[in-house]
Amino acid sequence: MKISKRVSQIAPSVTLEISAKAKALKKEGKDVVAFTAGEPDFNTPEYIIKEAVSSLYDGKTKYTPTAGIPELKKAIVQKLKEENGLCYGQENIVVSSGAKSSLYHAFCAILDEGDEVIIPAPYWITYVEQVNLAGGVCKIVKTNEKSGYKLNIEDFEKAITPKTRCVLINSPCNPTGVVYTKDELLSIAKVAQEHGLEIVSDEVYEKLVFDGEEHVSIASLTKYAKEHTIVINGVSKTYSMTGWRIGYMACPEEVAKAVSAMQGHTTSNACSFAQYASAKAISIKSAELGEMVLEFDKRRRLLYEGLSQIDGIKTIYPKGAFYVFADVSAHFGKSFEGEKIVGSVSFAEQLLKRNVAVIPGLAFGDDNSVRLAYTVSCQDIQKGLAQIKAFIESLE
Ligand SMILES: Cc1ncc(COP(=O)(O)O)c(C=O)c1O
């Protein structure tokens, strides 16, 4: 059957390819350290599971309102007020099947054919594919290790054209771990205002910030930003609930209505009992989550410090999320077992022969680097670092 032009333009996922190879090697009995998973390796806290189970027994297994159950929307409104300084009503909230789904609906709701979206690179590849699917055009603005992988305001302004409709901000960032400061976000918000742009702010890693860094929602900074930002968040990363598929957006009412109308004809509501469990997750301050952040912090230091000591690897100290982005381009042109390394994909492929799986930076719009997720134990991080060091030392 013929596949539509729109869908056949989706690029094959480099991330999935390398993850599948790593899995196959593990199945063969190889001791692979997989720095590939973009999800916490912790169990969902028990109080959340209990809430889901009791809602199942209580018969909360039917369709819910399209934009989400009032209990969850109320918890989200409260959270945004207390933690982000954002005042919304329930009419501004739409709950979807994961933040990925919220993002796609957001792009569909605001983009017309040919509208441009400014996306700082390195980026999470899903943004690019979703903007394309929604009929938009991605305008990639590169950042690099020297600039701390942050969007430079001059570069941002230069990328704006009469067709620019919005800018995408992801702080804390996947894949770099960058956390934007309040002042940096304020500068971005000012430019957005000067040019009448909308802002899509992906904040799914907001709770994973380290070294006393503070997560700031760009929507909280100015009146314009509040009225022109779609805040995206969810429970996947914060509560180790990736499989539950609950995400949400907070946005102007007309956007919420449009998204709700669209969702009504695509997915209907997000999973009913996962919504009840998410309401519980969001409304309770749990000690377990603090412990999870502490553990991530320990791993972050271990991985960053280990990588920094390996010859020819350049990294920035990640301040958030659970990734280290490492520039390995100093080794391009060298060979491993006779195979030349020409970019991030061949680097990752050759490294896999030493039983370490990383995601090629090409998947994030930066072919000089690879991404390592510290969603594995400290013991595995140490094992992986030793293998990476041995791999680098054996390059010819
Ligand atoms: C930057 C970013 N945004 C959004 C998501 C999607 O999260 P969800 O599981 O809620 O769809 C991810 C997941 O990897 C992510 O890395």
The ligand as an ORCA input file, in Angstrom:
! r2SCAN-3c Opt
* xyz 0 1
  C      12.347     16.355     25.947
  C      11.225     15.394     26.052
  N       9.971     15.850     25.966
  C       8.915     15.028     26.033
  C       9.094     13.668     26.198
  C       7.879     12.799     26.191
  O       7.486     12.318     27.405
  P       6.162     11.426     27.562
  O       6.618     10.100     28.063
  O       5.316     12.153     28.563
  O       5.499     11.336     26.247
  C      10.388     13.127     26.280
  C      10.591     11.690     26.396
  O      11.641     11.140     26.153
  C      11.488     14.027     26.211
  O      12.743     13.591     26.296
*
